Amino acid sequence: MGSRASSLLREEDIDEIKKETGSSLMPVCNQKRKKDGACCYNREDFQRIPELAINPLGDRIINAFFPEGEDQVNFRGFMRTLAHFRPVEDNEKNKDPNIEPLNSRNNKLLFAFRLYDLDRDDKISRDELLQVLRMMVGVNISDEQLGSIADRTIQEADTNGDMCISFSEFIKVLEKVDVEQKMSIRFLH
C-alpha cells in the first residue's frame, strides 16, 4: 500500500501544473483533497456535474479526460484537459516558443476531432459521424435525414476520396470558424 501523502500534490507540482496549463484552479484540488485525501477523479465524479449529465455529448466529453483504459484521472490530467478551454489570449502571459499551448487553435481542434473519432483511428467515418449526430439530436431527426447530413458533411470535407474525415480535412473545414471563441470558458483563468 502506498503512503497517503504520496497522493497529495507538493508545492512544486502545483507550480508546474500552473505553468503547464496556465490555470490556477488549485482550490478545486484542495477541496477534493480535503474530502477524500487524494486529488484523483473517477467517471462518477464527472457524471455528478449537472451540465455534463444533461449534455448529449456528456459521455464523450467525460471520456476525453481519461487516458485509454484508465478509470481515474489525477489532478494534472484533469487540469491538462481543462486547459484546452482557456481563451487563446491567455497564451500571451505564458509564452514559451518551444511549447504549443494546450489551448492553441490546433489543440482545441484536435480535442474536438477526438470527440468524433470514436474508435481512435485518426479519422471520422460516416458511422462515427452518424453516432455523434444521433447523440446530439436524439430522436428529433429521422435516420434518413441524419444519413443525408452525414453524407453531405463527408462529401464536403473529404478531399482525398477515402470517405472519411482526417484531422487535416477537419481543420480545413473549420478554418473560418472562430474555434478560439467557441471552445473557451472564461472562468478558467
Backbone torsions as a table, in degrees:
resi	resn	phi	psi	omega
1	MET	NA	139.3	179.6
2	GLY	-82.5	159.1	177.2
3	SER	-70.9	141.5	178.0
4	ARG	-60.6	-36.2	-179.4
5	ALA	-63.8	-26.1	-178.1
6	SER	-68.2	-19.5	179.8
7	SER	-88.9	-8.5	179.9
8	LEU	-86.3	147.8	179.8
9	LEU	-80.7	135.7	174.1
10	ARG	-85.1	160.7	179.6
11	GLU	-55.5	-41.8	179.8
12	GLU	-67.3	-31.6	175.0
13	ASP	-65.3	-42.5	-179.9
14	ILE	-63.2	-44.3	178.4
15	ASP	-61.2	-40.8	180.0
16	GLU	-65.8	-41.2	178.4
17	ILE	-64.3	-42.1	177.6
18	LYS	-58.7	-45.1	-178.6
19	LYS	-66.8	-42.7	-176.4
20	GLU	-68.2	-38.7	-173.0
21	THR	-104.8	-13.4	-178.7
22	GLY	71.0	16.9	-175.9
23	SER	-121.7	157.4	177.7
24	SER	-129.7	51.0	179.3
25	LEU	-88.3	35.6	-178.2
26	MET	-60.0	-30.1	177.8
27	PRO	-57.1	-31.2	177.8
28	VAL	-60.8	-47.4	179.7
29	CYS	-65.6	-43.6	-178.1
30	ASN	-62.8	-37.6	177.6
31	GLN	-65.8	-44.1	178.4
32	LYS	-62.7	-42.9	-178.2
33	ARG	-63.2	-40.2	179.4
34	LYS	-64.5	-33.3	-176.8
35	LYS	-70.6	-48.4	-173.7
36	ASP	-134.4	11.4	174.2
37	GLY	80.4	-2.8	-178.6
38	ALA	-130.9	170.7	176.8
39	CYS	-127.9	54.5	176.6
40	CYS	-122.4	151.3	-178.3
41	TYR	-124.9	144.1	174.9
42	ASN	-115.3	176.1	-176.3
43	ARG	-59.7	-36.0	-179.8
44	GLU	-63.5	-35.4	176.4
45	ASP	-58.0	-43.2	-179.7
46	PHE	-71.9	-37.3	-178.2
47	GLN	-67.8	-18.0	177.1
48	ARG	-82.2	-5.5	177.3
49	ILE	-80.7	114.6	-173.6
50	PRO	-54.4	-40.9	-177.8
51	GLU	-63.9	-32.7	176.5
52	LEU	-79.2	-34.9	-179.2
53	ALA	-62.5	-34.8	-178.2
54	ILE	-95.2	-10.0	-179.0
55	ASN	-74.6	128.2	180.0
56	PRO	-60.0	-26.0	177.6
57	LEU	-100.7	15.3	-177.1
58	GLY	-52.4	-46.0	179.5
59	ASP	-63.4	-39.1	178.4
60	ARG	-65.9	-40.4	178.6
61	ILE	-66.1	-44.9	178.5
62	ILE	-59.7	-44.0	179.7
63	ASN	-59.4	-30.1	-179.3
64	ALA	-63.6	-22.8	-179.7
65	PHE	-79.8	-18.6	-171.9
66	PHE	-109.4	125.7	173.7
67	PRO	-59.6	151.2	-176.8
68	GLU	-53.9	129.9	178.0
69	GLY	83.6	-4.6	-178.9
70	GLU	-97.1	147.0	176.1
71	ASP	-117.7	8.2	172.5
72	GLN	-137.6	152.2	175.0
73	VAL	-129.3	135.1	177.6
74	ASN	-81.3	175.7	-175.3
75	PHE	-62.9	-39.1	179.3
76	ARG	-60.2	-46.5	178.5
77	GLY	-62.5	-40.3	177.4
78	PHE	-60.1	-48.2	-178.7
79	MET	-68.1	-36.0	178.4
80	ARG	-62.4	-41.2	179.3
81	THR	-68.0	-45.5	178.8
82	LEU	-61.5	-31.2	-177.2
83	ALA	-60.2	-23.7	177.5
84	HIS	-60.8	-22.9	-173.9
85	PHE	-99.7	5.0	174.8
86	ARG	-70.7	144.2	175.7
87	PRO	-59.4	143.9	-176.6
88	VAL	-63.7	-33.2	-178.3
89	GLU	-62.5	-18.2	175.5
90	ASP	-63.6	-20.1	-177.7
91	ASN	-65.5	-24.1	-179.3
92	GLU	-63.1	-31.0	-178.2
93	LYS	-72.2	-38.5	-172.2
94	ASN	-116.3	47.4	-172.8
95	LYS	-78.0	118.8	172.0
96	ASP	-124.9	111.6	-173.8
97	PRO	-63.1	-14.2	-178.1
98	ASN	-91.0	-10.0	-175.2
99	ILE	-125.9	127.4	174.4
100	GLU	-78.0	122.4	-178.6
101	PRO	-60.6	148.5	179.4
102	LEU	-62.5	-25.2	-179.4
103	ASN	-98.9	19.9	175.6
104	SER	-67.4	161.3	177.6
105	ARG	-54.8	-45.7	-178.7
106	ASN	-60.6	-45.3	-179.0
107	ASN	-70.5	-33.3	174.7
108	LYS	-63.8	-44.0	179.3
109	LEU	-65.5	-39.0	178.1
110	LEU	-62.9	-40.9	176.7
111	PHE	-59.6	-48.5	179.8
112	ALA	-63.3	-42.2	179.7
113	PHE	-57.7	-42.5	-178.4
114	ARG	-67.1	-22.2	174.8
115	LEU	-66.8	-29.5	179.4
116	TYR	-90.6	-31.0	-176.3
117	ASP	-80.3	78.0	-171.9
118	LEU	-63.6	-35.3	-178.0
119	ASP	-95.7	4.7	175.3
120	ARG	56.8	40.3	178.4
121	ASP	-102.8	15.3	177.3
122	ASP	67.2	26.5	172.0
123	LYS	-154.9	152.4	179.3
124	ILE	-104.8	114.7	179.1
125	SER	-87.4	170.0	177.3
126	ARG	-59.5	-43.6	-179.3
127	ASP	-62.0	-41.3	178.3
128	GLU	-64.8	-43.3	178.4
129	LEU	-60.6	-43.5	178.0
130	LEU	-61.3	-43.2	180.0
131	GLN	-60.8	-45.0	-179.3
132	VAL	-68.2	-41.5	176.9
133	LEU	-60.1	-41.6	177.6
134	ARG	-61.5	-41.4	177.5
135	MET	-59.8	-40.0	-174.2
136	MET	-76.1	-37.1	-174.1
137	VAL	-107.7	-10.1	-179.9
138	GLY	60.8	-132.7	-176.7
139	VAL	-98.3	12.3	-177.1
140	ASN	-74.0	-16.0	180.0
141	ILE	-130.1	141.2	-178.3
142	SER	-69.8	159.9	177.5
143	ASP	-60.0	-36.0	179.1
144	GLU	-64.3	-43.5	178.4
145	GLN	-65.0	-43.2	178.1
146	LEU	-61.3	-42.8	178.1
147	GLY	-60.0	-40.7	179.1
148	SER	-64.7	-41.8	178.2
149	ILE	-64.2	-44.8	-180.0
150	ALA	-63.1	-45.6	179.9
151	ASP	-60.8	-45.4	-179.3
152	ARG	-65.3	-39.7	179.2
153	THR	-63.2	-46.7	-179.8
154	ILE	-65.9	-41.7	179.5
155	GLN	-59.0	-41.7	-178.8
156	GLU	-74.3	-34.7	-174.0
157	ALA	-90.0	-32.0	-173.0
158	ASP	-76.8	102.7	-178.3
159	THR	-93.1	-17.2	-177.9
160	ASN	-102.7	2.0	173.5
161	GLY	77.3	16.7	-179.8
162	ASP	-91.2	5.4	178.0
163	MET	64.5	25.1	175.8
164	CYS	-137.2	166.7	176.9
165	ILE	-111.5	115.6	177.0
166	SER	-83.1	171.6	178.5
167	PHE	-63.2	-41.2	180.0
168	SER	-64.6	-36.1	176.5
169	GLU	-69.2	-38.0	177.3
170	PHE	-60.6	-44.8	178.3
171	ILE	-60.3	-44.6	-177.9
172	LYS	-61.5	-43.9	-179.3
173	VAL	-62.9	-35.3	-175.2
174	LEU	-98.3	13.9	-174.9
175	GLU	-61.8	-26.7	-179.5
176	LYS	-100.0	1.3	179.6
177	VAL	-87.1	137.2	179.7
178	ASP	-80.4	72.6	-177.8
179	VAL	-62.1	-37.2	-179.0
180	GLU	-56.7	-41.2	179.7
181	GLN	-77.5	-44.3	-175.5
182	LYS	-69.5	-25.9	-179.5
183	MET	-112.4	44.5	177.5
184	SER	-128.7	140.2	176.3
185	ILE	-122.9	117.9	-172.8
186	ARG	-66.9	-28.6	-174.9
187	PHE	-76.0	1.7	-178.3
188	LEU	-91.8	20.7	179.0
189	HIS	-72.0	NA	NA
